[in-house]
Amino acid sequence: MRFRPLRSATASDVERVAVTAPPATMNAVVFDAPGEPEALRLAQTPVPAPVISELLVRIVAAGVNPIDAKTRRGAGVSAQIPSYPSTLGFDFSGVVVKSPYEAHPLAPGTPVFGMTAFPRSGGTYGEYAVVPSLSVARKPASLSHVEAAGVPLAALTAWGLVVETAHAHEGQRILIHAGGGGVGHFAVQFAAYFGAHVTATASGRNAAWLRELGAAVVIDHTTTRFEEVIADVDVVIDLIGNVHASTGSRSLDVLRPGGLYVVVATGSWPEYAAAAEAAGVRATSYKVIPDGGSLSTIARLLDSGAVQVYIDRVFPLDEAAAAHRMLEEGHTRGKIVLRVSDD
């Protein structure tokens, strides 16, 4: 019996676009040392080479996240950057250029979105990136690359907080701080989708929008102290911590006995665990898990219309510094995205 070699997926099997061999160098935004947004500059850098199970992806758009700004300033994950100049960026949407092997399900030409392994590898503020194949999924067909680039880090964080940690369910009472931000607007939608009663804190300008996304109650943090109007909640998802108005400490007061406090910004309140124990509630931190399987599920929710991504502003790659300045002003609704290259 003769065996024919396995083939990779063809254009008739999946949506694919034409790809060309990558050049030797690419445009990328780099920084030479921690500093202000002006530390970011456009440069020519080598196109990275994938190894073993990695993909080489041509980046069309890249998400801009608070962890990027923290790292640029010398906090975040800056201590793990092996050398400078370095390229920031965790999430992206783009097109596969090289796959690990011919029959790989994400063949060259496949539109994908996901997360890199930055700072173990270069980030997404450049025209190409190597990414772990298990940290990506097919791009939702209903989304542009710019829209899809705003999804991975924020949505996977929200999914881990709401679904995997809080186990959102019918009738559960969840309070979500900073509901209008990148992670927050996904967390509101996921919690509402699974039947929870969602209260979100946000600025007044985002109140009507968050109610459209599924929040039952929106508390304007600029005019109302949340602990004066809410109590006995089952879960608090805290995307602020104690960097502003002791939000974390005050959150413990609105939880029911044995309720769960989940904090993302752990650096803002190192004592959260001891404080929660003294208050008679449970507590945990959370770090995003770049899981392609979960991202595929999120993609289906996006394509169905059950979940939406909101892009506040799109900057060209060479205006990354301006994108960081806007992010650090703290008034972003949803996500900021860098347009890296043409579709």
N, C-alpha and C positions, 0 to 999 in steps of 0.2 A: 504493500500500500504506500502511495506517495502522499506526503503532507505538503500542503502549500503554506508558505510563511504567513503569519498573522499580518493583517494590514492595519494601519491607523484609520481612525474615522475619516470619512470623506465629507465633502461639502453637502452631499445629500443626507447625511446622518445628523449633522448639527450645523448651527450657524457658524460660518467661518469667513474670514477675510483674508485677502492676499498678504503675504509677508515677504520681506526681503532680508537678505543676510545683514546682520548688524554691522555698523561701521566700527572702526577701532576706538574712536573717541566719541563723546557725547557732551551735550550741554547739561550742566547740573548746577544747582545752588549749593555752595559749600560755606563753611565757616572755619576759620583758622584757630580760634580760641573762643571760649565762652564770652558772651558780651550782649550788647543791646541789639535790636533788630538790624541795625546798620552793619553788624558783623556778617550778615548773609550777603554773599556775592555770587555772581554767575561766573562759571569757569568751565574749561574743557577738562574732562576726566576720562580715564579709560572705561570702556564698556566692560562690565563684570562678566565673568565666565561661570556658568552653572556647573555644579558637581553633583554626582550621584542622583539624588531624588529631587534636585532643585529644577525650577523652570527659569528660563530667561524670558522676561516680559517687557514689551515696549510699553512704557507708561504714557497714557493719554491724559490722565488727570490724577491728582494726588490730594488726599484730605489733609487739612491743617488742624491739628489738635492741641489742647493745652499742654500735653506732655512734650510736644515739640518745642514750645516756647520755654518751658521749664528747663529742658535739656540745653537749649541754646544759651540760657542764662547761667548754666553751670550746675543746675540741680537736676531733677528728673533722673534720667539714666546716663548722665554725662560721665559719671565715674567709670562706666563700662565701655566708653568709646576707646578703641585701641590706639588710634593715632589721628592726627589732623594733617590736612584739612579733612573734614567729615561732611557727609550729606545726610540731612535729617529726613524724616518721613516714615510713617508706619503703614498707612493704607493707600490704596490705589485702585484704579480701573484701567485696564489696558488689554493688550493682545499678546498671546503666547507666541514667542519667536522660536524657542527651542524647548523640546520636551525630553524627559529622561530616556525614552526609548520609543520606537516607531508605533507601537500599539497603545501607547499611553492615552487614557481617556481625554486628556487635555492636550490635543494635538496642536501643532503650529497653526496659527490663524484663529484659534478659539478666543473669543472675548471673555475675559475673566475679571474678577475683582477679589481683593483679599488683603493680606497683611504680609509685610516682610519680616525678617528676623532682626531688624535694626535693634541695637547697635552691633550685633554680631556680624552683620553684613551692611552694605550701603543702604541708605534709605530711598524714598520714592520721589524726592525733589530732583529728579533727573530723568533723562529720556529712556533709560533702561534700568532694570533691577533684577537681581536674582531673588527668588522667593521659594520657600518650602512648598512643595506641591500639595501637602496636606493642609495648608493655610489659605487656600483659595477655593473659589467656586465659580461656576459659569455666571457671567454677568446677567442680571435680570433683563429679559428682552425688552421690557417696557421702559427701561431707564436708559438715559444717555450715559456716556462715560463720565461726564461731569457729575451727574446725579449719583451714579453708582460709587464714585470715589468718596462721597460723603458718608457712605454706609458702614464699611467694615469695622473699624475700631469702635465707633460710637454704638452701633447696633449690637455688636458682639458683647460689649461691656454691659449694655442694657439687658440683653438676653441672659447673661450670666447672673446679673443682679436680680432680675424679676422672676425668671423661670427656674433657673438652676439653684438659686440661693433662697429667695423668698417663697418659691413654689406658689406663685400667684394662682388664686382659685376664686370661684364664685363666693361672693359675700365677704371676702377678706378686705380689711381696711388698710390701705397703703398710703403713706405720705411720701412724696417725692420732692426733694429740694432741688432748685434750679431746673424746673421742668421745661424751661424754654431753650435750654442749651442743646448741644449735639447729643450727648447721652440721654439727657432728660426727656427730650421729645420722643425718643424711641421708648424709653422706660414707661412713659405715660401710655403710649399706644399698646405695648405688650401687656401691661397690667390690665388695661381695660379689655383687651382682646380675650384674656383668660378669665374675665368676669369679676375682677376686683373692683372695689369702690375706691377710686383714685382721688386723692387730694394733692394738688401741686402748689408749690410756692414759686412765684415768678414776679416779674414786673407787671404793672397794670396793662401795658400795651400788648402783652402776650396772653391775657386772660381769655378773650373770646376765641383765639386760635387754639389754645390748649383744651378748651371745652369741646371744640370741634374734633380734636384728636382723641377725646375720650375721658378727660378729667371731669369728675362730677363736681368738684369744688376747686377753685383757684384762689389762693390767698396772695394778695399784693403785698410783697415783703417790704415795700417802701412806705406803706401806710398802716400795716397791721402786724402785730406780733402773733405768729401762728399758734403759740401755746395758749393764747387767750380765746381762741375760737375752735380748737380741736383737742380731743383727748381720747384715750383708750384705743389707739390705733394698734394694729397687729404688727406692722413693719414700717420702719423709717428707712428710706434709701437716701443717704446723705451724700450729695455731690459737692458739698461746700466744706464741711468740717468746721473747725474753729477759726478759720482765717477771717471770717466776717461775723460780727455780732454774736459770737459764741453759739453759732447755729447748732453745732454738735452737742454741746452740753445741754442746751434747751430742748433738744430733740428727745433726750431720755425722759423728760418730764411728761411727754405726751403719749408714751408707750404704755400699753396695758402691762400688768405684771407678767413676766415671762416673755414679753414681746421681743422682737428682733430688730436690732440696730445694725445697718450695713453701711460702712463708710468706704468711699473710694479714695478720697484725699487724706490718706493716713498721715502724711507728713504734717498736716495742719493740726493734728491732735494726737500726739503719741500716747497719751494717757487714756484713750477712749475705752480700752478693755477694762481697766480697773474701775473707771467711773461707771460703766454699765453694770459691772458686778455689784457695786455698792448700791445701784439703783434697782437691783432685782430684775434686770432684763438681760437678754443674750446679746452678744455683739460679735461681729466679724468684719474684717476688711475684705476687699475684693480686688483682684487683678485680672485683666482681660485675658482670655484664652483664645488664641487665633485658630479656631477649629473650622475647617472647611465644611464639615457636615452640618454644623449649626448655621453657618453662613448660607448653605444651600436651602435650609428651611426658611431662613429670613428672606432669601430671594423669592421663594414661592409666595410668601406673604406680600412682598412688594408687588409681584406680578399680578396677584389677585386683587390688589387695591385695598387689602385689609390694613396695610401699613404704608406710610408715606415717609419720604425723606424731604426735608426742607433745606434748600441751599440759600443762604443769606447773601453771599457775594462770591464771585469768581474773579481771581487775579491771574494774570499771565505769570509764567514761571519767573521771569526777571523782576517781578514785583513781590517776591516772597517777603521782603522786609515790611512792605506795606500791609501784607496779610497778617503778619505777626503783630504789627502795631494795632490793627483792628481787633484781633483776637484778645490782646491784653487790655483793651478798653473795657472788656467784660460785658458788653451789651449785645453779643451776637445771638441771633435767633437761628437755631439749627446749626448748620455747618458752613465753614469757609473752605473753598476748594481752589487749588492751583491748576490752571490749564497748562499742561506740560507740552503737549504736541497735538497735531491734527488727528482727527479720527481715522 
